[in-house]
């Protein structure tokens, strides 16, 4: 065996030398082929593993995964919220208020909490992070609220009845079946008790009748809203009613312990329900009562006791005299003991709560324990979303995507909570006109109408689907070509045009005002950019130059080159505002908007021009070094003394 092996391995002893060489070559090639095969198999395995990892990685950013991730996060938040007490949840929400109008009440245990310092001025709207555009993947199940009411906030700027005549049919076509009508100072209260509180541009009783008739013709049920505890600035601001304030410093909340308070409020309720005899509900407000339990009559009582006694007294009066159900905003209840609220048996006198929040995660501000508490205490509830007036006190056009996200979230939440209640009455889509009576205007109703219509279509459909865009553009009366172009964009429309600026070519009720707001953004930016360029960016027409009369005449001529064009655009915008706003509002509202938005820019441009023309006349200039401004020394002396 060994000899044979030796013979086979040694060519000099093999009888077939050339054949053995061929065998050797074969063995070498077989080894090479085997090695190459192993390398190829290794490469294939490596590529397969890499691809699978890439697929997993890319799936993390897919819409479906984002939705699943959001759902998981949502469940975790629910669980976390369930493990916290009401007060802790409330206080943690403070971190997210940012600059949004939250309508969210904070727990207040002392004077400073009740007066809310200045930190909580914007607490009426909640902040939120938006991960994906609205789309069909967000909500597979449809939930259609039985009642789909639109909140019309009329405070201090009532639209003309002629505009409501155009608006109501559109609301009906989009799916609304009711209106929550917040008159405030625009209702024509009569009699010695209330006549001082009525605005000079309030509706007349005949106009109220016209509004009711228009609503009825369009199948829109009216729920009037009368604030009865907080947000009573419209009359508490006046000397005539000053004695009724809970705190003299703040004209927001009325003292609930005075008999003349009760007399005045019941008078308001009487006049409102006499004017609306067919209403089944009366919304009595009671939100954001920042001052309570402070005055000499109230300070020895608990805040929750004062609040609940007041609600019960007012609601009992309404039920016994008119057989009408009272609705209150829910936010004050969130900070009270559930057992204490239950002890008042508000449900036995028919009190219903309207739960509101304007974010895309409802449970973040209405956690699980609140829903459980409400289900045990109030058999019938309402939800409240927003179509405008929620994300900035001075906005002119709402962010449609953010509001749609909120409405989509509400449909999902109501669907999830429906089995816990005897009845979910419906969804009210709110549209605030001012953050409170003493604030300036935020988004006007016509500029918020596109947001309202897409939200309403979504609620009527039970969920958002891209196919709703076709009906939306039809209701907005858009040109056919525009209609087709933007319908095919689907979810991309919300990210590329968050305020739906493409609607400037559509012809819906108030579309001229919508175009005005879009043009305002352009002109306002142009004025800001121009003045920044000539007075900040460049070095010859700054405040320093004007104070010390030192500049280059050549540079003045350069700085004034664009002035005429910029000023012409601003003046044209004023004319546009007078025409567009005048079709919908009275002259008081028209001039308020112009004074708030355009007048400051007119003044800035005028001041700049006058200063420039004056300094342009100089032919000699001061020698350096230039003495500092006299007034500057005043500040320096004051600062040195403070040190």
C-alpha positions as CSV (number, residue, x, y, z in Angstrom):
1,X,0.0,0.0,0.0
2,X,2.8,2.3,0.9
3,X,4.7,1.3,-2.3
4,X,1.7,2.0,-4.4
5,X,1.2,5.3,-2.8
6,X,4.9,6.1,-3.3
7,X,4.7,5.0,-6.9
8,X,1.7,7.1,-7.6
9,X,3.3,10.1,-5.9
10,X,6.6,10.0,-7.8
11,X,6.4,10.7,-11.5
12,X,9.8,9.1,-12.3
13,X,8.5,5.6,-11.3
14,X,5.1,6.0,-12.9
15,X,4.6,4.3,-16.3
16,X,2.2,7.1,-17.5
17,X,3.9,10.3,-16.6
18,X,1.8,12.6,-18.8
19,X,-1.5,11.2,-17.6
20,X,-0.5,11.8,-14.0
21,X,0.4,15.5,-14.7
22,X,-3.1,15.9,-16.1
23,X,-4.6,14.5,-12.9
24,X,-2.5,16.8,-10.9
25,X,-3.8,19.8,-12.8
26,X,-7.3,18.6,-12.4
27,X,-6.9,18.5,-8.6
28,X,-5.5,22.0,-8.6
29,X,-8.4,23.4,-10.6
30,X,-10.9,21.5,-8.4
31,X,-9.4,23.1,-5.4
32,X,-9.6,26.5,-7.0
33,X,-13.2,26.0,-8.0
34,X,-14.1,24.8,-4.5
35,X,-12.4,27.9,-3.0
36,X,-14.2,30.2,-5.5
37,X,-17.5,28.5,-4.6
38,X,-17.0,29.1,-0.9
39,X,-16.2,32.8,-1.6
40,X,-19.3,33.2,-3.7
41,X,-21.5,31.5,-1.1
42,X,-20.0,33.8,1.6
43,X,-20.8,36.9,-0.6
44,X,-24.3,35.8,-1.2
45,X,-25.0,35.2,2.5
46,X,-23.4,38.6,3.4
47,X,-25.5,40.4,0.8
48,X,-28.7,38.7,1.9
49,X,-28.1,39.6,5.6
50,X,-27.2,43.2,4.6
51,X,-30.4,43.6,2.5
52,X,-32.6,42.2,5.3
53,X,-31.0,44.7,7.7
54,X,-31.6,47.5,5.2
55,X,-35.2,46.5,4.8
56,X,-35.7,46.5,8.6
57,X,-34.0,49.9,8.8
58,X,-36.0,51.4,6.0
59,X,-39.2,50.0,7.5
60,X,-38.6,52.1,10.5
61,X,-39.3,55.2,8.4
62,X,-42.3,53.8,6.5
63,X,-45.7,55.4,7.2
64,X,-47.1,52.1,8.4
65,X,-44.3,51.6,10.9
66,X,-44.6,55.2,12.1
67,X,-48.3,54.6,12.7
68,X,-47.5,51.4,14.6
69,X,-44.9,53.2,16.6
70,X,-47.2,56.0,17.4
71,X,-49.8,53.5,18.5
72,X,-47.3,51.8,20.8
73,X,-46.2,55.2,22.2
74,X,-49.9,56.1,22.6
75,X,-50.5,52.9,24.7
76,X,-47.4,53.6,26.8
77,X,-48.7,57.2,27.4
78,X,-52.1,55.8,28.4
79,X,-50.4,53.4,30.9
80,X,-48.2,56.1,32.3
81,X,-51.1,58.5,32.6
82,X,-53.1,55.9,34.5
83,X,-50.4,55.6,37.1
84,X,-50.3,59.3,37.8
85,X,-52.8,61.2,39.9
86,X,-54.8,64.0,38.4
87,X,-52.7,66.8,39.7
88,X,-49.4,65.3,38.6
89,X,-50.7,64.8,35.1
90,X,-51.9,68.4,35.1
91,X,-48.6,69.9,36.2
92,X,-46.6,67.8,33.8
93,X,-48.6,69.2,30.9
94,X,-47.1,72.7,31.6
95,X,-43.9,71.7,29.8
96,X,-45.8,71.6,26.5
97,X,-47.8,74.8,26.4
98,X,-45.2,76.8,24.3
99,X,-47.0,79.6,22.5
100,X,-50.3,77.8,21.8
101,X,-53.7,78.7,23.1
102,X,-54.4,75.7,25.3
103,X,-57.7,76.2,27.0
104,X,-56.0,73.8,29.5
105,X,-56.5,74.6,33.1
106,X,-53.7,74.2,35.6
107,X,-54.2,73.2,39.2
108,X,-54.2,76.4,41.3
109,X,-53.9,76.2,45.1
110,X,-53.0,79.7,45.9
111,X,-53.4,83.3,44.9
112,X,-50.6,83.3,42.3
113,X,-52.0,80.1,40.7
114,X,-55.4,81.6,40.5
115,X,-54.1,84.7,38.9
116,X,-51.7,82.6,36.8
117,X,-48.9,85.1,36.8
118,X,-47.9,85.9,33.2
119,X,-46.5,82.5,32.4
120,X,-49.8,80.9,31.6
121,X,-51.3,83.6,29.3
122,X,-51.0,81.1,26.4
123,X,-52.2,78.0,28.2
124,X,-55.3,77.7,26.2
125,X,-53.8,75.6,23.4
126,X,-51.6,72.6,23.6
127,X,-48.4,71.9,21.8
128,X,-47.9,68.7,19.7
129,X,-45.4,67.1,17.4
130,X,-46.7,66.0,14.0
131,X,-44.9,63.0,12.6
132,X,-46.8,62.2,9.4
133,X,-49.3,63.9,7.1
134,X,-53.0,62.9,7.4
135,X,-53.6,59.8,5.3
136,X,-55.8,56.8,5.0
137,X,-53.4,54.7,7.0
138,X,-54.0,56.7,10.2
139,X,-57.6,55.6,10.8
140,X,-59.1,52.5,9.2
141,X,-62.3,52.5,11.2
142,X,-64.9,55.2,10.6
143,X,-66.7,56.9,13.5
144,X,-69.3,59.5,12.5
145,X,-70.5,61.7,15.4
146,X,-74.2,61.9,15.6
147,X,-74.1,65.7,16.0
148,X,-71.5,67.7,14.1
149,X,-71.8,71.3,15.4
150,X,-69.7,74.3,14.4
151,X,-68.8,76.8,17.0
152,X,-69.2,80.4,15.8
153,X,-67.4,82.9,18.2
154,X,-68.9,86.3,17.5
155,X,-67.3,88.3,20.3
156,X,-66.6,91.9,19.3
157,X,-66.7,91.2,15.5
158,X,-70.1,89.9,14.3
159,X,-70.3,88.9,10.7
160,X,-73.0,90.4,8.6
161,X,-76.2,88.4,8.3
162,X,-75.7,88.4,4.5
163,X,-72.5,86.5,5.0
164,X,-74.1,83.9,7.2
165,X,-76.7,83.5,4.5
166,X,-73.8,82.3,2.2
167,X,-72.0,80.3,4.9
168,X,-74.8,78.2,6.4
169,X,-75.6,76.3,3.1
170,X,-71.9,75.5,2.8
171,X,-71.8,74.1,6.3
172,X,-74.9,71.9,5.6
173,X,-73.3,70.6,2.4
174,X,-70.1,69.7,4.3
175,X,-72.1,67.8,6.9
176,X,-72.9,70.1,9.8
177,X,-76.2,69.7,11.5
178,X,-75.8,72.4,14.2
179,X,-74.2,75.6,15.5
180,X,-72.8,76.5,18.9
181,X,-73.4,80.2,18.9
182,X,-71.3,82.3,21.2
183,X,-72.7,85.8,21.1
184,X,-71.1,87.4,24.1
185,X,-71.4,91.2,23.7
186,X,-73.1,90.9,20.2
187,X,-76.4,89.8,21.7
188,X,-78.9,92.6,22.1
189,X,-79.5,92.3,25.9
190,X,-82.2,94.7,27.1
191,X,-83.1,96.2,30.5
192,X,-81.3,98.2,33.1
193,X,-79.2,95.2,34.4
194,X,-77.6,94.4,31.1
195,X,-77.9,97.3,28.6
196,X,-74.5,98.6,29.5
197,X,-72.8,95.3,28.5
198,X,-74.1,95.3,24.9
199,X,-71.6,96.3,22.2
200,X,-72.5,99.2,19.9
201,X,-72.3,96.8,16.9
202,X,-74.4,94.0,18.4
203,X,-77.0,92.3,16.4
204,X,-80.6,93.5,16.6
205,X,-83.4,91.2,17.6
206,X,-84.6,91.1,14.0
207,X,-81.2,90.0,12.9
208,X,-81.2,87.3,15.5
209,X,-84.5,86.1,14.0
210,X,-82.9,86.1,10.6
211,X,-80.0,84.0,11.8
212,X,-82.4,81.5,13.4
213,X,-84.4,81.3,10.2
214,X,-81.3,80.7,8.1
215,X,-80.1,78.0,10.5
216,X,-83.5,76.3,10.3
217,X,-83.6,76.4,6.6
218,X,-80.3,74.7,6.4
219,X,-81.0,72.1,9.1
220,X,-78.7,73.6,11.6
221,X,-79.8,73.3,15.2
222,X,-78.6,76.2,17.5
223,X,-77.1,75.8,20.9
224,X,-76.6,79.3,22.4
225,X,-73.6,79.8,24.7
226,X,-73.7,82.2,27.7
227,X,-70.7,82.4,30.0
228,X,-71.8,82.3,33.6
229,X,-68.6,82.3,35.7
230,X,-65.3,82.9,33.8
231,X,-64.7,84.8,30.6
232,X,-67.1,87.6,31.5
233,X,-64.8,90.4,30.6
234,X,-67.3,91.9,28.2
235,X,-69.2,93.4,31.1
236,X,-66.9,93.0,34.1
237,X,-64.5,95.4,32.4
238,X,-67.0,98.2,32.8
239,X,-67.2,100.4,35.9
240,X,-70.9,99.6,36.1
241,X,-70.2,95.9,36.9
242,X,-66.8,96.3,38.6
243,X,-68.2,95.4,42.0
244,X,-69.1,91.9,40.8
245,X,-65.5,90.8,40.1
246,X,-63.9,88.1,42.1
247,X,-60.7,90.1,42.0
248,X,-60.8,93.8,41.3
249,X,-57.5,93.5,39.4
250,X,-58.8,91.0,36.9
251,X,-62.2,91.5,35.1
252,X,-62.5,87.8,34.1
253,X,-64.4,85.9,36.8
254,X,-67.6,86.9,38.6
255,X,-68.0,86.4,42.3
256,X,-70.4,83.3,42.7
257,X,-71.3,84.3,46.3
258,X,-73.2,87.5,45.6
259,X,-77.0,87.6,45.1
260,X,-76.7,90.3,42.5
261,X,-74.5,88.0,40.5
262,X,-77.2,85.4,40.4
263,X,-79.8,88.0,39.5
264,X,-77.7,89.3,36.5
265,X,-76.8,85.8,35.2
266,X,-80.4,84.6,35.3
267,X,-81.5,87.7,33.5
268,X,-79.0,86.9,30.7
269,X,-80.2,83.3,30.6
270,X,-83.8,84.4,30.4
271,X,-83.2,86.7,27.5
272,X,-81.1,84.2,25.6
273,X,-83.6,81.4,26.0
274,X,-86.6,83.6,25.2
275,X,-84.8,84.5,21.9
276,X,-84.0,80.7,21.3
277,X,-87.2,78.9,22.5
278,X,-86.5,75.8,20.4
279,X,-83.0,75.2,21.9
280,X,-82.7,71.9,23.8
281,X,-79.3,72.8,25.3
282,X,-77.8,76.0,26.7
283,X,-74.0,76.1,27.0
284,X,-73.1,77.9,30.2
285,X,-69.4,78.0,29.7
286,X,-67.5,77.8,33.1
287,X,-64.1,77.3,31.5
288,X,-60.8,78.9,32.6
289,X,-62.1,80.3,35.9
290,X,-58.7,81.5,36.9
291,X,-59.9,83.6,39.9
292,X,-62.2,81.8,42.3
293,X,-62.2,81.6,46.1
294,X,-60.3,84.8,46.5
295,X,-62.7,87.7,47.4
296,X,-63.9,88.3,51.0
297,X,-67.1,86.5,50.4
298,X,-65.5,83.4,48.9
299,X,-62.0,83.0,50.5
300,X,-63.3,80.9,53.3
301,X,-64.7,78.3,50.9
302,X,-63.1,75.6,48.8
303,X,-62.6,76.4,45.1
304,X,-64.2,73.1,44.0
305,X,-67.2,73.7,46.3
306,X,-67.7,77.2,45.0
307,X,-67.5,76.1,41.4
308,X,-69.8,73.1,41.7
309,X,-72.4,74.9,43.8
310,X,-72.5,77.6,41.2
311,X,-72.9,75.2,38.3
312,X,-75.6,73.3,40.1
313,X,-77.5,76.5,41.0
314,X,-77.5,77.8,37.4
315,X,-78.2,74.4,35.8
316,X,-81.1,73.8,38.2
317,X,-82.6,77.2,37.3
318,X,-82.4,76.4,33.6
319,X,-83.8,72.9,34.0
320,X,-86.7,73.9,36.2
321,X,-87.8,77.0,34.4
322,X,-87.1,76.0,30.7
323,X,-86.6,72.2,30.8
324,X,-83.3,72.9,28.9
325,X,-80.1,70.9,29.4
326,X,-77.0,72.7,30.5
327,X,-73.6,72.1,29.0
328,X,-70.3,73.1,30.6
329,X,-66.7,72.9,29.4
330,X,-64.9,70.1,31.2
331,X,-61.5,71.6,32.1
332,X,-62.2,72.9,35.6
333,X,-63.4,69.4,36.6
334,X,-60.1,67.8,35.7
335,X,-58.5,69.3,38.8
336,X,-61.3,68.3,41.2
337,X,-61.7,65.2,43.2
338,X,-63.9,62.8,41.2
339,X,-65.8,61.6,44.3
340,X,-66.5,65.2,45.3
341,X,-67.9,66.0,41.9
342,X,-70.0,62.9,41.9
343,X,-71.5,63.9,45.2
344,X,-73.2,66.9,43.5
345,X,-75.3,64.6,41.2
346,X,-75.0,67.0,38.3
347,X,-76.2,64.3,36.0
348,X,-79.6,64.2,37.7
349,X,-80.3,67.8,36.6
350,X,-79.1,66.9,33.1
351,X,-75.7,68.6,33.1
352,X,-73.5,67.4,30.2
353,X,-69.8,68.2,29.8
354,X,-68.0,69.2,26.6
355,X,-64.5,67.8,26.7
356,X,-62.1,69.8,24.6
357,X,-58.5,69.6,23.6
358,X,-56.8,70.8,20.4
359,X,-53.8,68.4,20.0
360,X,-53.4,65.2,18.0
361,X,-53.0,63.0,21.1
362,X,-56.2,63.4,23.0
363,X,-55.1,61.2,25.9
364,X,-52.1,63.4,26.6
365,X,-54.4,66.1,28.0
366,X,-57.4,64.0,28.8
367,X,-55.8,60.9,30.4
368,X,-57.4,57.6,31.0
369,X,-58.4,58.4,34.6
370,X,-60.3,61.5,33.4
371,X,-62.3,59.4,31.0
372,X,-63.1,56.9,33.7
373,X,-64.2,59.7,36.0
374,X,-66.4,61.3,33.4
375,X,-68.0,58.0,32.4
376,X,-69.0,57.4,36.1
377,X,-70.3,60.9,36.6
378,X,-71.7,62.2,33.3
379,X,-73.6,59.7,31.1
380,X,-73.8,62.1,28.2
381,X,-70.8,64.0,26.8
382,X,-69.6,66.0,23.9
383,X,-66.1,66.3,22.3
384,X,-64.7,69.6,21.1
385,X,-61.9,70.0,18.5
386,X,-60.9,73.2,16.6
387,X,-60.6,74.5,13.1
388,X,-59.0,77.9,14.0
389,X,-57.9,80.0,16.9
390,X,-55.8,77.4,18.5
391,X,-52.1,77.8,17.5
392,X,-51.3,81.4,17.8
393,X,-53.0,84.6,19.1
394,X,-52.1,86.7,16.1
395,X,-52.3,84.2,13.2
396,X,-54.2,85.3,10.1
397,X,-54.6,81.8,8.5
398,X,-54.8,78.5,10.4
399,X,-52.5,75.6,9.8
400,X,-54.9,73.2,8.2
401,X,-52.9,70.1,8.8
402,X,-52.5,70.7,12.5
403,X,-56.3,71.2,12.9
404,X,-57.1,68.2,10.8
405,X,-54.8,66.1,12.9
406,X,-56.7,67.2,15.9
407,X,-60.1,66.3,14.4
408,X,-58.9,62.9,13.2
409,X,-57.6,62.2,16.8
410,X,-61.0,63.2,18.2
411,X,-62.9,60.8,16.0
412,X,-60.6,58.0,17.1
413,X,-60.9,58.9,20.8
414,X,-64.7,59.1,20.6
415,X,-64.9,55.7,18.9
416,X,-62.7,54.2,21.7
417,X,-64.7,55.8,24.5
418,X,-68.2,55.3,23.1
419,X,-68.9,52.1,25.0
420,X,-68.2,53.8,28.3
421,X,-71.0,56.3,28.1
422,X,-74.7,56.2,27.7
423,X,-74.4,58.6,24.8
424,X,-71.7,60.6,23.1
425,X,-73.8,63.5,21.8
426,X,-71.3,64.6,19.1
427,X,-68.4,66.7,18.1
428,X,-68.2,70.5,18.2
429,X,-65.5,72.0,15.9
430,X,-64.6,75.3,17.6
431,X,-63.3,78.4,15.9
432,X,-62.1,81.1,18.3
433,X,-62.2,84.7,17.1
434,X,-60.2,86.1,20.0
435,X,-58.3,84.3,22.8
436,X,-60.5,86.3,25.1
437,X,-62.6,89.5,25.0
438,X,-59.7,91.8,25.7
439,X,-57.4,90.3,23.0
440,X,-57.1,91.3,19.4
441,X,-58.5,89.2,16.5
442,X,-56.8,86.0,15.5
443,X,-57.8,84.1,12.3
444,X,-61.1,85.6,10.9
445,X,-63.9,83.2,10.0
446,X,-63.5,83.5,6.2
447,X,-59.8,82.8,6.4
448,X,-60.5,79.7,8.5
449,X,-63.2,78.4,6.3
450,X,-61.1,75.9,4.3
451,X,-59.8,74.4,7.6
452,X,-63.4,74.2,8.8
453,X,-64.7,72.5,5.6
454,X,-62.0,69.8,5.5
455,X,-62.5,69.1,9.2
456,X,-66.2,68.9,8.8
457,X,-66.0,66.6,5.8
458,X,-63.7,64.3,7.7
459,X,-66.1,64.2,10.7
460,X,-69.0,63.5,8.4
461,X,-67.1,60.7,6.7
462,X,-66.0,59.3,10.0
463,X,-62.3,59.4,9.1
464,X,-60.0,61.2,6.8
465,X,-59.5,59.8,3.3
466,X,-57.7,61.4,0.3
467,X,-60.8,61.1,-1.7
468,X,-62.4,63.8,0.4
469,X,-60.2,66.3,-1.3
470,X,-62.3,66.1,-4.5
471,X,-65.5,67.1,-2.6
472,X,-63.5,69.7,-0.7
473,X,-62.4,71.5,-3.8
474,X,-65.9,71.2,-5.2
475,X,-67.3,72.9,-2.1
476,X,-64.6,75.5,-2.3
477,X,-65.7,76.2,-5.9
478,X,-62.3,75.8,-7.3
479,X,-61.5,75.9,-11.1
480,X,-61.6,72.4,-12.6
481,X,-57.9,72.3,-13.5
482,X,-56.9,73.4,-10.0
483,X,-59.4,70.9,-8.5
484,X,-57.8,68.0,-10.4
485,X,-54.2,69.1,-9.8
486,X,-54.5,69.3,-6.0
487,X,-56.8,66.3,-5.6
488,X,-54.1,64.1,-7.0
489,X,-51.6,65.3,-4.4
490,X,-53.2,63.5,-1.5
491,X,-51.3,63.8,1.7
492,X,-48.6,65.8,0.1
493,X,-51.0,68.8,-0.2
494,X,-50.9,69.2,3.6
495,X,-47.1,69.4,3.8
496,X,-46.5,71.5,0.8
497,X,-49.4,73.9,1.4
498,X,-50.1,73.8,5.2
499,X,-52.4,76.9,4.9
500,X,-53.9,75.8,1.6
501,X,-52.6,78.9,-0.2
502,X,-53.5,77.3,-3.5
503,X,-57.2,78.2,-2.8
504,X,-56.6,81.9,-3.7
505,X,-58.1,81.0,-7.1
506,X,-61.3,79.5,-5.6
507,X,-64.6,81.3,-5.1
508,X,-66.0,80.3,-1.7
509,X,-67.9,82.5,0.8
510,X,-65.3,85.0,2.0
511,X,-62.6,84.0,-0.5
512,X,-61.6,87.6,-1.0
513,X,-60.7,87.7,2.7
514,X,-58.7,84.5,2.3
515,X,-56.8,86.1,-0.6
516,X,-56.3,89.2,1.5
517,X,-54.6,87.2,4.2
518,X,-52.3,85.5,1.8
519,X,-51.3,88.8,0.2
520,X,-50.8,90.3,3.7
521,X,-48.2,87.7,4.5
522,X,-46.3,88.6,1.3
523,X,-46.5,92.4,1.7
524,X,-45.8,92.3,5.4
525,X,-42.7,90.3,4.8
526,X,-41.7,92.7,2.0
527,X,-41.9,95.7,4.3
528,X,-40.0,93.9,7.0
529,X,-37.3,92.9,4.6
530,X,-37.0,96.3,3.1
531,X,-36.7,98.2,6.4
532,X,-34.3,95.6,7.8
533,X,-32.1,96.0,4.7
534,X,-31.9,99.8,4.8
535,X,-31.9,100.4,8.6
536,X,-30.2,97.3,10.0
537,X,-28.2,95.5,7.4
538,X,-26.7,98.6,5.8
539,X,-24.8,101.2,7.7
540,X,-26.1,104.6,6.6
541,X,-29.7,104.8,7.7
542,X,-29.6,103.2,11.1
543,X,-31.0,104.8,14.3
544,X,-27.5,105.9,15.1
545,X,-27.3,107.8,11.8
546,X,-30.6,109.6,12.4
547,X,-29.7,110.5,16.0
548,X,-26.4,112.1,15.1
549,X,-27.2,113.4,11.6
550,X,-24.3,111.6,9.9
551,X,-24.7,109.7,6.7
552,X,-23.8,109.5,3.0
553,X,-26.2,111.4,0.7
554,X,-25.2,108.9,-2.0
555,X,-26.3,106.0,0.1
556,X,-29.6,107.7,1.0
557,X,-30.4,107.8,-2.7
558,X,-29.6,104.1,-2.9
559,X,-31.7,103.3,0.1
560,X,-34.8,105.1,-1.3
561,X,-34.8,103.3,-4.6
562,X,-37.3,100.6,-3.5
563,X,-39.3,102.7,-1.1
564,X,-42.0,103.8,-3.6
565,X,-42.7,100.2,-4.8
566,X,-42.9,98.8,-1.2
567,X,-45.1,101.6,0.0
568,X,-47.4,101.2,-3.1
569,X,-47.9,97.6,-2.2
570,X,-48.8,98.4,1.4
571,X,-51.3,101.1,0.3
572,X,-52.9,98.7,-2.2
573,X,-53.3,96.2,0.6
574,X,-55.2,98.7,2.7
575,X,-57.6,99.3,-0.2
576,X,-58.0,95.5,-0.6
577,X,-58.7,95.1,3.1
578,X,-61.4,97.8,3.1
579,X,-63.2,96.1,0.2
580,X,-62.8,92.4,1.2
581,X,-63.5,92.8,4.9
582,X,-66.3,95.3,4.2
583,X,-68.3,92.6,2.5
584,X,-68.4,90.6,5.7
585,X,-67.9,92.8,8.7
586,X,-69.0,96.3,9.8
587,X,-66.6,99.2,9.7
588,X,-65.5,98.7,13.3
589,X,-64.1,95.3,12.5
590,X,-62.6,96.4,9.2
591,X,-60.7,99.2,10.9
592,X,-59.7,97.1,13.8
593,X,-58.0,94.6,11.5
594,X,-56.3,97.3,9.5
595,X,-55.1,99.1,12.6
596,X,-53.7,95.9,14.1
597,X,-52.1,94.5,11.0
598,X,-51.3,97.3,8.5
599,X,-51.2,100.6,10.5
600,X,-48.0,99.7,12.3
601,X,-46.2,99.1,9.0
602,X,-47.6,102.3,7.5
603,X,-46.2,104.2,10.5
604,X,-42.8,102.5,10.2
605,X,-42.6,103.3,6.5
606,X,-43.7,106.9,7.1
607,X,-41.3,107.5,9.9
608,X,-38.4,106.1,7.9
609,X,-39.2,108.3,4.9
610,X,-39.5,111.5,7.0
611,X,-36.3,110.9,8.8
612,X,-34.5,110.1,5.5
613,X,-35.8,113.2,3.7
614,X,-34.7,115.4,6.7
615,X,-31.2,114.0,6.9
616,X,-30.9,114.1,3.2
617,X,-31.0,118.0,3.3
618,X,-27.7,118.1,5.3
619,X,-24.7,119.5,3.6
620,X,-22.2,119.4,6.6
621,X,-21.7,116.7,9.1
622,X,-20.1,116.5,12.6
623,X,-16.4,115.9,13.3
624,X,-15.5,112.7,15.1
625,X,-15.5,111.5,17.8
626,X,-19.2,111.9,18.1
627,X,-20.7,112.5,21.5
628,X,-23.0,109.7,22.8
629,X,-26.7,110.3,23.0
630,X,-27.8,112.3,26.0
631,X,-30.4,109.7,26.9
632,X,-27.9,106.9,26.8
633,X,-26.0,108.5,29.8
634,X,-29.2,108.3,31.8
635,X,-29.3,104.5,31.4
636,X,-25.6,104.1,32.1
637,X,-25.9,106.1,35.3
638,X,-28.9,104.0,36.4
639,X,-27.1,100.8,35.7
640,X,-24.0,101.9,37.6
641,X,-26.2,102.8,40.6
642,X,-27.8,99.3,40.6
643,X,-24.3,97.7,40.8
